[in-house]
Amino acid sequence: MKSTMTMVRGLLLMSAALGLILACGGDEEPVSKPAPTPRATQAESPPPAPAQGLADTEMPPIPPIHAQTIAEELSIKIEMPDFYPSDGPVYPNTPPSKAFVKGDRINLMFGTNDGVNEVLDFLNADLPRLGWNNAEVERMSNIITIQATKPGRTLAVILTAIDSGQPSQTTLIAVSLTGS
């Protein structure tokens, strides 16, 4: 029974990671700061309402990206959003590639050339330093999930190697934070 629940939870987390990787619309609001965008005119439809809890955050659309692979997409970097909490994990010298906000959930995706185990070792040391408790690490095939909590908040991190064994190998780090 416990292994079935673990597998179901792993599949749900993997689905969430794939949703982050493949996110291309819906009611999520992509965030980046590579270049200012012009304000909408009267003839254009109004912008979507700001995400709940982040009402004062300006979230311009991501410019079109012409990447052919996930590894290429992760190599494109954006500025760290101002609203990303100070206790959110950030792998050293790795700016985010994507940021999405939906309700009170903040999702960031990072890509690094460092190996999955190196990133996992860093996070295992850094999450307690940032005040996250009960970090639970699970491995399923080539995906590692980490879940941690704080009072009223949750953190989920998904790690996986993209193009494993190739010169273009990239480790995807998908971070999802809820609560304030």
N, C-alpha and C positions, 0 to 999 in steps of 0.2 A: 504494500500500500504506500509506504513512504517513498519507494523508488518511483512509483507511478506519479505521485504528487510532485516529486522533484523533476521528473521528465515533463510534466504538464507545465510547471512553472518555467522551466528552461525554454520550452517551445513558445510560451507567451513572451518571455523576454527576447527571444530570437526574433519573433514577429515584430516586436516593438523596435528592435534595432534595424530590421529591414525597412520598417516604416520610416525611421529616421533617415536611412540611406537613400531611400527612393522617394522621399517626400517631395511632392511637386505641386502642391496646391492645397485644396481643401480649405478649411478655415484657419489653418496655421498661418502665422505671419513670419516670413523669413526676415532675418535681420542681418545687416552688414553696414559698414561705413566706408567702402572703398571710394565713393564719389558722391557728391550731393546730387539729388534728383530734383527736377522742377516740380513746383506745386501743381495740383490738379486745377484745370480751368472749369468754368461753369458748365461747359458741354460734356465734360467727362463725368463718370459716375463717382459718387463720393467714396473716400477711402473707407476700408472696414473700421469698425469700432476698435479702440485699443483693447488689449487683453486685460481681463480682470486682474487687479492687483498691480498692474504695470501701466496705469493710465497716463502717467507723466513721461513715459518712455517713447521717444520718437523712433519708429521702426520703418525705415525706408525699404523698398523692395530690393532684393538681390539682383544685380545686373545679370544678363544672360550669360550662362557658362557653357562653353562649347567643349567640355571634357568628354572624352569617349569612354573612359573607364572610371570606376570608383576611385582607384589610386590617383588618377589625374585630378579628379574632383577634390580629393583630400589634400592635394598639393597646393591648391589655391587657398590662400590665407586671407582672413579678414581681421579687423581689429576686435579685441575683446570687448563685448558689449558692456556698457556702464552698469547695466542692471544685473550682471552675473554676480552672485553673492561671493563675498570674500572667503567663505568657508567651502566654496565649490572647488573640487580638485582640478588642478591644471598640471599636466605633465611638463617638466622643465623645457624651456625654449621651444614650445609648441603652441603657436597661436591657433585659434579655432578656424575651421573651414566653413562651418555653417552654424547658424543659431536660429532656433524656432521657439516661439512662445505660444502656448495655448492655455488659457485660463491662468492658473497659478503654477503651471509646469513650464520650466525652462529646460530646453534641450540644446546641447552643444555637441558638435562632432569635431574631433581632432584627428589628425593623421601624423604619424611619426615613422621614421625608418628604423627606430629601435624595435627590438623583438618584443613579443607579447609577454614573455616571462620577465623581461627587464621592466616593462611598464607595470606589471602586476606587483613586482617587488617594491617599486616606488609607491604605488597606491596603498599596499599593505602597511607601509610605514607612515604615509602621509595622512591617511584618513583619520587615525586616532589623534594625530597632532592637530587636525582641523576640528576635532570634537565629535566625530561621527562614531557611534557605538554599534555593537552587534553586527559588525561587518561579516556577511556570509558570502563565501566564495564558492562557486560551483563551476565545474568544467563539463562541457558537453560537446564532444567532437572537437572542433577547432574554435569553439566559442567559450569565453570565460565571462561569467556574470558576477557582479559584486553588488550586494544590497546592504545598505546601512541606514540607520535612523538617528534622529534627534527628536526631542519632544515636538510633536506637531509637524514633523518634516520627514521626507524620505529621499533617499539617494539611490539611484541605480546606475551602474557603470557596466557597459558591455565592451569587451575587448575581443578582437578577432584579427587574424592575419589575412590580408588581401594579397593575392598573387604570391602565396607562400612558396619560398624556394627560388623565386625569380629575382633578377636584379632590381625590379621595381617593387619588391615586397614592401608593404606598408602595413602598419598596425593601426586599425581603426579603434578610436576611443570614443564611444558614445556615452555622454553623461546626461542624465535626466534628474532634475531636482524639483521637488514640490514643497509647498509651504513657504512661509516667510519668516 
